[in-house]
């Protein structure tokens, strides 16, 4: 069944690129209303931005969504991944600035806040997007594919010419509850020379060793090191989960990618929805037990029943 948050929960932190302190509040929303941002600092124009794939306007450094009046919210992917992991279908997300706070660079703080507030079961089945045939996008050696399959699997391979990264991969099943235990704490990462260049352009002003893994020429600069040997690949999975959740519901099928980024993640969604015979809506009848929620296991269980839904 669909879920929203039981009560409003708030977090505050700096924006990765703006460096500005921002307050974010996740509020309950009506059944089948979806996920939407509200810029409470904007009063002279429409300040509501749907968290949908067709509202993405920039993917160069993060995922940015905007409405027709040009009001935007950036760096939404880590929050969207947390909402996906917690099975939140409907929520109003209020912000007093143009960027979701980066927190520690992962989804974990958002998940903790959502769990602290609790989940509310609603009166309609979840609407998921079932992949019916493979859809692929390519850009040089970058590849992203959505294809039919059991469950909701994400498999990513990356390859960076840095000795601390190299070639590594990560794979999870969202319907198996893998995200919270394996992916949620994986942090965003960047290279020192890129950070310096971005700051010269007035970007990455909020970035620090507190909210990102930073690599210099041949080492990791964070004194605590990595949270997992393949944390870099795990974070790419985290980004993909967040970027694909703005399809409008969970994906029933498999996402596989080599060297993906926010642009490739959004392009494969656009390619999917450009082909009406490649997907369909299905209603998922599933729910969380109180024991699962209290234990922090809130990923969807294997659906008891999935039936085709009119689009």
N, C-alpha and C positions, 0 to 999 in steps of 0.2 A: 504494500500500500504506500501511498504518498506520505511524506513527512515534512514538517516544518520544525522550527525550534520551539521549545516549550515556552521560553521567555526570552526577552531581549538580553543580549550579551554584548559587552563592549571591550575593545582593545585599543591601545594607542601605541604609536611608534613613528619613526621617521620614514619618509618615502626614500626608496633606494636612489632615485634619480633627482628628485627635487630637494631632498635633505630637510623638508619641512615636516614638523610634527603634525600628525594626523590622528583623529579619533574615528574609529570604525565601529558601528553598531549593527549587529545582525538581529533583525526583528521578525516575529512570526508573520506569515502571509497566508492568504486564502488558498484553498485547494485549487490546483491547476492554474495558479497565477504565475508560476515560474520564479526565476531569480532576476532581480532587478536592482540596480544601484540608484540611489537618490543623493545628489550633491546638495547637501543642506546649506552650503556656502553660496549657492547660486539662487538668486531670487528674481532676476530680470528676464529669464527665459526658461524654457522647459528643462527641468533638472533631473528627469528620470531617464535612465539608460538601461535598456534590456541587456542582460548578460547573454547575448546570442551571437552565433557565428557570423551572421550577416551584418552585425554592427561593429565588427572588427575593422579598425581604420589604420592600425600601425602594428607591425610585428618586428621591428628592427632590433629593439633592445628588450622588449617585453610585449605582452599582449594588451592592446589598448582598444576599448570599445567607446563608441560615441553615438549620440542621437543626431537627428536632423538639424538641430540648432548648434551643433558643434561642441556641445558639452560632453566632456570625456572623462574616463577613469582608466588609469594605467596600472600595470603590474598586477593584474587580476588573477594570474594563473595559479599561484600558490593557495589563495583562498578558494578558488574554484575546485582545486584538487581536494581540499579539505571538505568542502560541501559534498563532493562526489563520494568521498570515503565514508562520510557519515550518513549518506543516503538522504540528504536534504534536497527536496524537490522545489520547495517554495520558500522564499525569504525576501525581505526588503533589507537592503544593505545600505545604510546611511554613512556618508563620508563628509567631512568638512574640508576636503581638499581634493586635488586631482589624481591622487595616487594611493593605492592600498598600501598600508605600512608594511615594510619588509620583514619586521620582527627579527627572527634569527636566520632568515634566508630559506626557511623550510615551511612545510604545512603544519608542523606539530603544534605551534601556539594556537592556531585557529581551531584545530581539532580539539585541543584541551578546553578552549572556551566554549565550543559547541557542546561538548560532553558535560561540562559544568552546568550549562543552562538546561540540558536535557532535550529530548526529541518528543514531538507530538505526532501521533499517528492520525492521518486524515482519512476521509471517507471515499477515496477513489483510488484505483490501482495506479501504479507508476506507469508512465508512458515511456517506453524505451525505443531506441532506433535499432532495428535488426538489419544486419548487413546481408543482402541476398546474393550479391556477386562482387568480385574483387574490383576495387578502384585504386589506381596507383598514380602518384605524381612523382616526377623526377626533376632534379636541378643539378646537373653535373653528376657528381658521385653521391649526391643526397637522394634518398628514396624514402617515401612514406606510402604505406599500403593499408587499406581497410578491406578485410575479406571475411567471408562467412566462417563461423566456427562456434564451438560450444563455449559458453561462458562469456567473459569480458576480459580478454587477455591483452596485455601490452608487452611487447618485446622490442628492445632497442639496443643497437650497437653503436658505439662511438669510437673514434680513432683520432687522437691528438698527438702531434709531434712534440710531446713533452714527456720526460721519463717518469713523471709521477702519475701520468694518465695512460698514455698509449692506447691500445685497443682493449676495450672492456664492454661488457654487456650486462643487462638486467632484464628480468622478466617477472611479471606478476599476473595474478587472476583477481580482478576486482570483486568477483562474486565469491571468491574463496577467503576474503578477509586479509589478503596479503599486504594491503597498502599500509595500514597502521603499524604493523610490526616490522616491515621491511623497507618502506619507502618514505614515510611521512617526515622523518627527521633529516633527510638528505638535503644539504644546503646548496644554494646557487653558488656558482664559481666564476672566476675571471682571472685575467692575467694582468700583472702589475703595469705593463706598458700600455695595455688597453685602458685600464683605470685612469692612468695619468692623462691619456689622450682625451678620454671622455670628460674628465674634470676641466680640462682646458676649454672644452666646448660648453661648460656649464651643466654637465650631466654627471651621474653617479656621485652626487654631492653627499648622499647619505650612506654610501658604501663604507664598510669598515671590516676589520677582522671579527667583529661581533656578529655580523650578519651575512658573511660570504666567505668562501674559501678563496684565498688569493695566492696565486703562484707567481714567483719571480722566474728568472731565467732557468733555474734548475731545481727549485725546491718549493715546498709548501710553506708559506709564511706564518700560518696560524700555529701558535705554540702548542695547542692541544692536538694537532694533527687531524686525521680523518675519523669520521664516525663509523665508516665501513670501508673495506678495501676498494670497493667499486662505487663509492659515494657519487662520483661524477656521473656514471651511467644511471644510477638510481635517481639522481635529480632530473635527468632528462626524461625518465619515466614519469616522475612527479609532474613536470611541466606538461607532458603529453596528456596525462589524465585530466589536468585542469583545462588545457586548451580544447580537448574534445568534449568535456562536459558541457560546454556552451553550445553543443549540438541541440540541446533542448531536453536531454535525458541521458540515461546510461546507454552505452553501446553494447549491443548483444552481437558479438563477433570478435575478430582479432585485429589489433593494430600492430603492424610491424614496421620498423623504420631503421635506416642506417644514416647516421649523422643528421638527425632531425633538428629542427629549431621551431620557434613559434610560427614562422612563415610557412614552413612545410606542413605543420600541424593544421593550420587554418586552410591551406590550399587543398589538402586532402578532403576536408569537410566540404569545401565549396565544390570540389569535383564530385563528391558523393551526391550532394543535393541537386547537382546539375543533371543527374541521371535518375529519374524517378523509378526505373526498374531495378536499381541497385540497392534499394532499401525499402523498408516498410515500418510503420509503427506497430508495436505490440504492447499489450497491457501485461504488466508483471504483478502477479499477486504474491507478495512476499512481505515478511515483517520481521522485526527484531524482538527477541524475548527480553524481558527486564534483566535477566542474567547477562545476556550479551551486551547490553548497553552499559550496565554497571561495571563490566569487565573491560570496557573499552573496545569491544568487538562490535562494530556497528556497520561493517560492510554488508551489502545484501547477501543473504543466504541464497542457496540455489533455489530458483523460483519453483513454487509448487505448481504453478500453472502459467503459461504464457500464451495469450491468444491474440490473433490479429485484431488490430483496431483501425477503425475508419480514420483516414488521414484528413 
